[in-house]
Amino acid sequence: MTELFLPALRACASRLSAAGLALACALTAAAPARAQQAFDFYDLSQRAKSMAGESYKAPASTLPKELRDLKFAEYQQIQMRREKYYWAGSKTPFQLVFNHQGMYFDLPVKVNVVDAEGVHPVKYDPADFDFGGRKLDPKLLQDLGFAGFRLLYALNDGGKRDDELASFLGASYFRMVGKGQVYGASARGLAIDTAVPSGEEFPRFVEYWIQRPSSADKHIVVFALLDSRRVTGAYRFTITPGEDTTVQVRSRIFLREPVAKLGLAPMTSMFLYGTNQPPTGPVNFRPELHDSDGLSFHAGNGEWLWRPLNNPKRLATSSFSIENPRGFGLMQRGREFERYEDIDDRYELRPSLWIEPEGDWGKGRVELVEIPTADETNDNIVAMWVPETPPKPGEAFDVNYAMRWTRGDAKLIGPGLARIEQTRRYAGETKGADMIRRPDGSTAFLIDFSAPADAAAPARKKAASKQPDPVSLSFSTNGNADVLENSLRRNPATGGWRVTLRIKVKDPTRAVEMRAALVSGQTPLSETWSYQVPANETAE
């Protein structure tokens, strides 16, 4: 019982009967608990439902030109003063730091803090920020508001609560890191009409409620209100930092109007080039350049699929129809520094982002959108779940899932299954009788699989038993390529298996789709490699 309620309790005790005192004590003791529930998911979902029945009010930016025209490096100079961090003087293990508006972050968001005493709106004060030596007229900054916020925590060794854990900034974007990670892929609250000719709509988190953690809490709860022309939504994020940072997401969505494509649990990333798509321009010192190198998903029928990413010449969309997905995500499998050689941006430390649906999501598709980009500053990859039957306007649509920001994604693959370690694409060639390799006009691929655990023991006994290897290759195409080579052999350097493919595209205006997997009879021994050679471009 807190000291706040003790005076009232002593006063009522002097004039109440024993029975009345017992009742009063019970009610008074319950008061802090009720105060803790000053704001919850029900309150937020009711507000989202109410807004869905109202006309949409588009926000207007009041950001002055002096802040709107900033370059990214200039915007980064605007920082909240350390002594003004919202929980700077408290014992909570988290710090709350606000982002100032600037550049294309030009719309304010409301931020509230929820504690045992109720809901407290956080007031914007330009004096809380260091503008990097920039002299700005105070009148220009009046009532501007925040663009977003960051959460800090003692995530890495050292025990100081100043490691950046999470950032909520721009539309409905947010991103997290775990121990030893650096920012890479981003998540979104919702995607609407991504890669649809009519154009994409970007819902925004317009208001946040952040529960103040106690000194013993190892997690923090953030509520967010989503709004756009055709949708509203209520979100609760329970964020638990650690080796992997995990987030339990509860959301309830209301449509104002029908949408062509509703993207759930969407995420974005960057892929410029890699071993499966070498750079075509000037050679960079970095052998690979990407935040994520593939899409992975675990289908409801148990199949695991791996799709290496492309940076296409034209927008490309791939759909994988499944029922009740068990998980999907944009992954960064290349963990060796030598793959990137970048001591500044540390791409080998970028987290994979994995989604695990709660409950059955029914029929739908995992959709991958790949957008052309010429540099690493643009997120050009989108992955999301698209339900076969979207909700009707006005009805509540619940979507709950867990997120994992991890560098240990190898542990996610089903036990015993071989994992695809790399995909290499190059100009096909043949070796002549003179032992010289000569290009033959084909497109070639090397796919390295790790060793299937189930097949390892029989394979070791192969020489003694003189039985054939229990591993074979299942391979197929969509018919738009002549297959010149399709071979499987052991990789003595890794203990795994190597697939060599050579193909010639029949109709370059159509994409080539290929699938390959290790099997023993009809039993899968690996995840399935799924690859697309986009239309209207060569893969050499």
C-alpha positions in Angstrom: 0.0 0.0 0.0 1.5 3.4 -1.0 1.8 6.4 1.3 -0.5 8.3 -1.0 -3.5 6.3 0.4 -2.4 6.0 4.0 -3.8 9.4 5.3 -7.3 8.7 3.9 -7.2 5.2 5.4 -6.3 6.5 8.9 -9.1 9.2 8.7 -11.8 6.7 7.7 -10.7 4.2 10.3 -11.5 6.6 13.2 -15.2 6.8 12.3 -16.1 3.5 10.7 -17.4 0.3 12.3 -15.2 -2.8 12.0 -17.3 -4.1 9.1 -17.2 -0.7 7.4 -13.4 -0.5 8.0 -12.9 -3.8 6.3 -14.8 -2.7 3.3 -13.0 0.6 3.1 -9.6 -1.1 3.5 -10.5 -3.4 0.6 -11.6 -0.5 -1.6 -8.5 1.6 -0.7 -6.1 -1.2 -1.4 -7.7 -1.8 -4.8 -7.2 1.9 -5.8 -3.5 1.5 -6.9 -4.5 -1.5 -9.0 -7.3 0.5 -10.6 -4.9 3.3 -11.3 -2.5 1.0 -13.0 -5.4 0.1 -15.4 -6.0 3.8 -16.2 -5.4 2.9 -19.8 -5.5 -0.5 -21.5 -6.0 -2.2 -24.8 -9.8 -2.1 -24.5 -9.8 1.7 -24.1 -7.6 2.0 -27.2 -9.6 -0.4 -29.3 -12.8 1.5 -28.4 -11.2 4.7 -29.5 -10.1 3.2 -32.8 -13.6 1.8 -33.4 -15.1 5.2 -32.8 -12.7 6.9 -35.2 -13.5 4.3 -37.9 -17.1 5.6 -37.9 -15.9 9.2 -38.4 -14.6 11.0 -41.5 -10.9 10.9 -41.8 -9.1 14.2 -40.9 -5.8 14.5 -42.8 -3.0 15.9 -40.7 -1.3 19.2 -41.7 2.4 19.9 -41.2 3.5 23.1 -39.6 7.2 22.3 -39.9 9.2 25.4 -40.9 11.4 25.3 -44.0 14.6 25.6 -41.9 13.9 22.1 -40.6 12.2 20.6 -43.6 15.1 21.2 -45.9 17.7 19.4 -43.7 19.9 16.6 -45.1 19.9 13.4 -43.2 23.3 14.1 -41.5 22.0 17.5 -40.4 18.8 16.0 -39.0 20.8 13.5 -37.0 22.5 16.4 -35.2 19.2 17.4 -33.6 19.3 15.4 -30.3 17.4 15.5 -27.0 19.6 16.8 -24.2 20.7 13.9 -22.0 19.5 15.6 -18.8 16.1 15.9 -20.4 15.5 12.2 -21.1 12.1 11.6 -19.7 13.1 9.1 -17.0 16.6 10.4 -16.5 16.3 10.7 -12.7 14.2 7.6 -12.1 15.2 4.0 -11.3 13.3 2.5 -14.2 15.6 0.3 -16.3 14.5 2.0 -19.5 15.1 5.5 -20.8 12.6 7.4 -23.0 14.0 9.8 -25.6 12.1 11.9 -28.1 12.8 12.6 -31.8 12.3 16.1 -33.0 10.5 16.8 -36.3 12.7 17.5 -39.3 13.3 16.5 -42.9 10.4 14.2 -44.0 9.5 13.5 -40.4 7.2 16.5 -40.6 4.0 15.4 -38.7 3.7 15.5 -34.9 2.7 12.5 -32.8 1.1 12.7 -29.3 2.9 10.8 -26.6 1.5 9.9 -23.2 3.0 8.1 -20.2 0.9 5.8 -18.1 1.7 5.2 -14.4 0.0 4.4 -11.2 -1.5 7.9 -11.0 -3.0 7.9 -14.5 -2.3 9.1 -18.0 0.1 12.0 -18.5 0.5 13.8 -21.8 4.1 14.6 -22.5 4.6 18.3 -23.3 6.9 19.3 -26.1 9.5 21.9 -25.2 12.2 23.0 -27.8 14.5 23.8 -24.9 14.9 20.0 -24.3 16.7 19.7 -27.7 20.2 20.5 -28.9 19.8 21.7 -32.5 23.5 21.2 -33.4 24.4 24.8 -33.2 21.6 25.8 -35.5 20.0 29.2 -34.6 16.2 29.0 -35.0 13.6 31.5 -34.3 11.7 30.3 -31.1 8.4 31.3 -32.8 9.0 28.7 -35.5 9.3 25.9 -32.9 6.3 26.8 -30.8 4.0 23.7 -30.3 5.7 21.7 -33.0 5.5 18.4 -31.2 7.5 15.2 -31.4 8.2 13.1 -34.5 8.6 9.9 -32.6 10.6 8.3 -29.7 13.4 5.9 -28.8 13.7 3.4 -26.0 17.1 2.9 -24.3 18.1 -0.1 -22.1 21.3 -1.7 -20.8 21.2 -4.2 -23.6 25.0 -4.8 -24.0 27.8 -5.4 -21.5 28.5 -2.5 -19.2 25.2 -2.1 -17.3 24.4 1.4 -18.5 20.9 2.0 -19.7 22.0 4.0 -22.8 22.0 1.3 -25.5 19.3 2.0 -28.1 16.7 -0.8 -28.0 13.8 0.5 -30.2 12.8 3.4 -32.4 9.3 4.4 -33.4 9.6 7.0 -36.1 7.8 7.8 -39.3 4.3 6.5 -40.4 3.8 3.2 -38.6 7.5 2.2 -38.8 9.5 0.8 -35.9 12.6 -1.2 -35.4 14.4 -3.1 -32.6 17.7 -4.7 -31.9 18.9 -7.4 -29.5 22.3 -7.7 -27.8 25.2 -7.1 -30.1 23.0 -6.1 -33.0 22.7 -2.9 -35.1 19.6 -1.6 -36.8 18.6 -3.2 -40.1 15.2 -4.3 -41.1 12.1 -2.3 -40.0 8.6 -3.4 -39.1 5.3 -1.6 -39.8 2.0 -1.6 -38.1 0.1 -2.2 -41.3 0.6 -2.0 -45.1 -2.2 -1.0 -47.5 -2.1 -1.5 -51.3 1.6 -2.0 -51.5 2.7 -2.5 -55.1 -0.9 -1.8 -56.3 -1.2 0.5 -59.4 -3.5 2.9 -57.6 -0.7 3.7 -55.1 0.1 2.8 -51.6 -1.5 4.3 -48.5 0.7 4.7 -45.4 -1.2 4.5 -42.1 0.4 6.4 -39.2 0.8 5.9 -35.5 -0.7 9.2 -34.4 -0.6 8.7 -30.6 1.3 6.6 -28.2 0.8 5.5 -24.5 3.9 4.2 -22.8 3.6 2.3 -19.5 6.3 3.4 -17.1 8.1 0.2 -16.0 9.0 -0.4 -12.4 12.6 -0.8 -11.3 12.3 -4.6 -11.5 10.6 -4.8 -14.9 12.4 -6.5 -17.7 9.9 -5.4 -20.3 8.1 -2.3 -21.4 4.6 -1.9 -22.9 3.8 0.6 -25.7 0.2 1.3 -27.0 -0.2 2.9 -30.4 -3.2 4.3 -32.2 -3.2 3.9 -36.0 -5.0 6.1 -38.4 -5.3 6.8 -42.2 -7.9 7.5 -44.8 -9.2 3.9 -44.9 -8.2 2.3 -41.6 -7.8 2.8 -37.9 -6.2 0.4 -35.4 -5.2 -0.3 -31.8 -1.8 -1.8 -31.1 -0.1 -3.1 -27.9 3.6 -3.9 -28.0 5.1 -5.8 -25.1 8.9 -5.4 -25.7 11.4 -7.7 -23.9 15.0 -7.0 -24.6 17.7 -9.6 -24.6 20.0 -11.7 -26.7 17.0 -11.8 -29.0 14.6 -8.9 -28.5 11.0 -10.2 -28.6 7.8 -8.3 -29.0 4.3 -9.6 -28.3 1.9 -7.7 -30.7 -1.8 -7.5 -30.1 -3.7 -5.5 -32.7 -7.3 -4.7 -33.6 -8.0 -3.2 -37.0 -11.1 -1.4 -38.3 -11.5 -0.4 -42.0 -13.4 2.7 -43.0 -13.4 1.6 -46.6 -12.5 -1.5 -48.5 -8.8 -1.9 -49.5 -7.4 -3.9 -52.5 -4.6 -5.4 -50.4 -4.2 -5.6 -46.7 -0.7 -6.4 -45.5 -0.4 -7.8 -42.0 2.8 -7.9 -39.9 4.6 -6.1 -42.7 8.4 -5.6 -42.7 10.8 -3.7 -44.9 14.5 -4.1 -45.6 17.3 -3.4 -48.1 19.0 -5.6 -50.7 21.4 -4.0 -53.1 23.6 -7.0 -54.2 24.9 -10.3 -52.9 26.4 -13.6 -54.1 23.2 -14.6 -55.9 23.1 -11.2 -57.7 26.6 -9.7 -58.0 26.9 -5.9 -58.7 26.6 -4.8 -62.3 28.2 -1.3 -61.9 31.6 -0.2 -60.6 33.1 -2.8 -58.2 32.6 -1.9 -54.5 35.1 -3.0 -51.8 32.1 -4.6 -50.1 31.4 -8.1 -51.6 27.8 -8.0 -50.4 25.5 -5.1 -49.4 22.2 -5.9 -47.8 20.2 -5.7 -44.5 18.5 -9.0 -45.4 19.4 -11.6 -47.9 16.3 -13.8 -48.1 12.7 -14.5 -47.2 12.1 -17.5 -45.0 8.7 -19.0 -44.1 7.3 -22.0 -42.4 4.1 -23.1 -44.0 1.1 -24.6 -42.3 1.8 -28.0 -44.0 5.3 -28.0 -42.3 7.4 -27.0 -45.4 10.3 -24.6 -44.8 11.1 -22.3 -47.7 14.0 -20.0 -48.5 13.8 -17.4 -51.1 17.0 -15.4 -51.9 16.3 -11.7 -52.5 16.8 -9.8 -55.7 17.3 -6.1 -56.6 15.3 -6.3 -59.9 15.4 -3.9 -62.8 11.6 -3.6 -62.5 9.2 -4.0 -59.6 8.6 -7.7 -58.9 6.0 -9.3 -56.7 6.1 -13.0 -55.6 3.2 -14.7 -53.7 3.2 -17.9 -51.8 -0.3 -19.2 -51.1 -0.5 -21.1 -47.8 -3.0 -21.7 -45.0 -2.3 -20.9 -41.3 1.4 -19.9 -41.6 3.6 -20.9 -38.7 6.2 -18.2 -39.3 7.9 -15.9 -41.8 10.5 -13.2 -41.9 13.3 -11.3 -43.7 16.5 -12.9 -42.7 20.2 -12.0 -42.7 22.0 -15.3 -43.0 25.4 -14.1 -43.9 27.1 -13.6 -40.5 30.8 -13.6 -41.5 32.4 -10.1 -41.6 34.3 -11.2 -44.7 31.0 -11.1 -46.6 30.7 -7.3 -46.2 34.1 -5.9 -45.1 32.4 -2.8 -43.7 33.7 -1.7 -40.4 31.3 1.3 -40.2 27.9 -0.2 -41.1 28.5 -3.8 -39.8 26.0 -5.6 -42.0 26.9 -8.9 -40.4 25.3 -7.6 -37.2 21.9 -6.7 -38.7 19.1 -8.7 -37.1 16.8 -11.1 -38.9 13.1 -10.3 -38.2 10.9 -13.4 -37.6 7.1 -13.3 -37.2 5.2 -16.1 -35.4 1.4 -15.8 -35.8 -0.8 -16.5 -32.7 -3.7 -18.7 -33.5 -4.9 -19.7 -37.0 -4.6 -16.9 -39.7 -6.6 -19.0 -42.2 -6.0 -18.8 -46.0 -3.8 -16.2 -47.6 -0.4 -15.6 -48.9 3.1 -14.5 -47.9 3.9 -11.8 -50.4 7.4 -10.5 -51.3 7.8 -7.2 -53.1 11.2 -6.3 -54.6 11.7 -2.8 -55.8 14.6 -1.5 -57.9 17.2 0.6 -56.1 20.5 2.1 -57.1 21.9 2.6 -53.6 21.8 1.3 -50.1 19.8 4.3 -48.6 16.4 2.9 -49.8 14.5 0.1 -48.3 13.5 -1.8 -51.4 12.2 -5.1 -50.0 8.7 -5.7 -48.4 7.3 -8.9 -46.9 3.9 -9.3 -45.4 0.9 -11.6 -44.9 -2.1 -10.9 -47.1 -5.3 -12.6 -45.9 -7.5 -14.2 -48.6 -10.6 -12.5 -47.1 -10.0 -9.1 -45.6 -12.4 -7.7 -43.0 -15.5 -5.7 -43.9 -15.6 -2.0 -43.1 -16.6 -1.4 -39.5 -15.9 -4.9 -38.2 -13.1 -5.6 -35.7 -10.2 -7.7 -37.1 -7.8 -9.1 -34.5 -4.2 -9.9 -35.6 -1.8 -11.1 -32.8 1.7 -12.3 -33.3 5.2 -12.5 -31.8 8.2 -10.8 -33.3 11.8 -11.9 -32.8 14.8 -9.7 -33.7 17.7 -12.2 -33.8 21.1 -13.2 -35.1 20.4 -16.8 -34.1 17.9 -17.6 -37.0 19.6 -20.9 -37.6 17.8 -22.2 -34.5 14.4 -21.3 -36.0 14.7 -24.0 -38.8 13.0 -27.3 -38.0 15.3 -29.8 -36.2 17.0 -32.2 -38.5 16.5 -30.1 -41.7 19.4 -29.0 -43.8 19.7 -25.2 -44.2 20.6 -23.4 -47.4 23.9 -21.7 -46.6 24.4 -19.7 -49.8 23.3 -19.2 -53.4 25.8 -18.1 -56.0 24.8 -17.0 -59.5 27.3 -16.6 -62.4 27.7 -17.0 -66.1 27.4 -20.6 -67.0 30.4 -22.5 -68.5 31.5 -25.9 -69.6 35.0 -27.5 -69.3 36.5 -28.7 -72.5 38.7 -31.7 -73.2 41.6 -29.2 -72.8 40.4 -28.5 -69.3 39.7 -24.9 -70.1 36.3 -23.5 -68.9 34.4 -21.6 -71.5 31.1 -19.6 -71.2 28.2 -21.4 -72.9 25.5 -18.7 -72.7 23.7 -20.2 -69.8 23.0 -18.9 -66.3 24.5 -21.0 -63.5 23.7 -21.4 -59.8 25.5 -23.0 -56.9 23.4 -23.8 -53.9 25.1 -25.1 -50.8 23.0 -27.0 -48.2 24.2 -27.9 -44.7 24.3 -31.6 -43.9 20.8 -33.0 -43.0 21.0 -34.4 -39.4 18.8 -37.4 -40.3 21.0 -38.4 -43.2 24.4 -37.9 -41.5 24.7 -41.3 -39.9 23.7 -43.3 -43.0 26.0 -41.2 -45.1 29.0 -42.0 -42.8 28.3 -45.7 -43.2 28.1 -45.4 -47.0 31.6 -46.7 -47.7 31.3 -49.7 -45.4 27.8 -50.7 -46.5 28.4 -49.8 -50.2 24.8 -48.5 -50.2 23.8 -45.4 -52.2 23.6 -42.1 -50.4 20.2 -41.6 -48.9 20.1 -38.0 -50.2 18.7 -37.0 -53.6 17.6 -33.8 -55.2 14.1 -32.7 -55.9 14.1 -30.0 -58.6 11.5 -28.3 -60.7 10.9 -25.2 -62.8 7.9 -23.4 -64.2 8.8 -24.5 -67.7 10.3 -21.3 -68.9 13.9 -22.6 -68.9 15.9 -25.4 -70.5 17.8 -27.2 -67.8 21.3 -28.0 -69.1 22.7 -29.3 -65.7 21.1 -30.4 -62.5 23.5 -32.2 -60.2 24.0 -33.0 -56.5 27.2 -34.0 -54.8 28.8 -33.9 -51.4 30.7 -30.8 -50.4 33.8 -32.1 -48.6 34.8 -28.7 -47.4 31.6 -28.2 -45.4 30.2 -31.7 -44.9 27.0 -30.6 -46.6 25.7 -30.8 -50.2 26.2 -28.7 -53.3 23.7 -28.3 -56.1 24.9 -27.1 -59.5 22.3 -25.8 -62.0 22.7 -24.4 -65.5 19.7 -23.0 -67.4 18.8 -21.1 -70.5 15.8 -18.9 -70.3 13.2 -19.6 -73.1 11.1 -16.4 -72.9 12.9 -13.5 -71.4 9.7 -11.5 -71.0 8.5 -14.0 -68.4 10.1 -14.9 -65.0 11.7 -18.2 -64.4 10.7 -19.9 -61.1 12.8 -22.8 -59.7 12.6 -25.0 -56.6 15.1 -27.4 -55.2 15.2 -29.5 -52.0 17.1 -32.4 -50.6 14.9 -35.5 -50.1 15.2 -39.1 -49.1 12.4 -40.8 -51.1 9.4 -38.6 -50.3 10.8 -37.3 -47.0 12.1 -33.7 -47.0 15.6 -33.4 -45.6 16.1 -29.7 -46.1 14.2 -26.5 -46.5 13.1 -25.7 -50.0 15.2 -23.3 -52.2 12.8 -21.1 -54.2 14.3 -18.7 -56.7 13.1 -16.3 -59.3 14.9 -15.0 -62.3 12.9 -11.8 -63.0 11.3 -11.1 -66.3 13.1 -8.9 -68.8 16.6 -9.3 -67.4 19.4 -11.8 -67.7 20.7 -13.6 -64.6 24.3 -13.6 -65.7 
